[in-house]
Amino acid sequence: MAALETVQTIYQAFGRGDVPTIMALISPDVSWEHGAPDHGIPWLKPGRGLAHVGEFFQTVGRELNISRFDVQQLYAAGDQVIAQIAIELTVKATGKQVQDFELHHWHFGADGKVHAFRHVADTHQHWLASR
């Protein structure tokens, strides 16, 4: 499966809440939030490996209500895909909302699996909503 098709499959699975399908497409040693500092935002925490990605999905389900998640455009070049996302969410603990335009950067290895992923988002807005 090509990188673009894999990302499409991941977003379709996310829409269904099908985490096992997503996890099957991710490398065991994935770098999640690759190259990002830890801003103290639980759902944007950098880490490595499938256990960390599983924790990410648990955190999203436990702490956020996502009311809008629109994949507006996908851009592919070689082993990388950039997704343009319109997202609206509410942090359950605070009731505060985030309305953002994000980019998701997907990087694939020779095995066709995701080897690195990062949200490019307004981390300050997320940080404020989490407090």
N, C-alpha and C positions, 0 to 999 in steps of 0.2 A: 504494500500500500504506500503510495506517495505521501510525502509530508503534509501536503494540503488536504488530502483525503483523510488522513489520520486526525488532523485538527478538527475537521468537520465532524468526524465520528465522535471525537471527545466532546464537542459541544452538544451534539445530539444526545449523547449519554448523560451529560450534565443536566440537560433539560428534563430528562426522565428520572433523575436521581440514581442513575446506574453507575455507581462508583466502581464496582468490579470490572466493568468494561474499560473504564478509564485507566485503572491500575494496570491492566494487562498491556496497555500501550506505552507504559512508562518504564524506563530502565531501572533496574534495582539500585543503581548508584546515582540516580538523578540528583542534580543540583537544583533545589527549589528556591525560588527568589534569588536566582543566580546573580552574584555580584552586588546584591543589595545589602545595605546595612540593616541591622535590627532596630527598628524605630519603636519597639514596644507595642506593636499592633498585633494582637494574637493571630489574626487571619492573614497577615503579611510577614510572617516570621521566616527568615531564611533557615534552610536546613538541607540535609542530604538523605536520600534513600526513600524507599517505599513506605516505611513506617512513618516518616515525617509527612509524606504526602497524605497518607491515611489520616493522620492527626489534623492536617489542614482541612480535609473534608468534614471531619467530625466537628472542628471548631466552627466552620462556616454554618453547619446545620444547627449547632447549639447556640451560637451567638448572634446570627444574622437572620433577618427576614429580607429576602431579595424579592422586590416587587417588579423589577425590570432588569432584564439581561438580554440585550439585543446585540447579536453579532452583526455589525453593520457592514463590515468589509474584511476580506482576508487577502493578504499580500504574501506571495511565496517567491522565494529565490533559493534554489539549491536545497540545502538542508535546514533552512530557516523559514518560519512562517510568523507573520505579524498579524494579529487580529485587532480590529478596531471595535470596541465594545461600549455601548451606552448602558450604564448600570445605575440603578436606584436601590438603596437598601436602608434598612433600619437596624440599628444595634439594639438588640432585645433588652439588655441591661440598662441602657440609658434612655431609650426612646428617640435618640438622635438619628437624623437621616444623613445619608451621603447620596448626592447626585453627581455622577462623575462620567467623564469620558476617559476610558482606559485603553491602553495598548497591552496586549499580551504577547510576549516574545517566546516562541517555541523554537528549540534547537534540537535537531535529530542526529542520532549516531548512525553509523553504517548499518546497524541492525534494524533501522526503521523505527526505533523507539525514541521517546522523548528523553534526551540526556540533560537538558537544562530548560528551565522555565522561569519567567519573571513577569510580574505585574508592573507596568509603568503607569502609576496612578498618583493622584493628589494625596500623598501620604499624610500631609498636614490635616486635610479634611477628615481622613479616616482616624487619625490620632485624636482629633477633637471630639469626634463622634463616640470614640471608645471611652472617653472620660466623663 
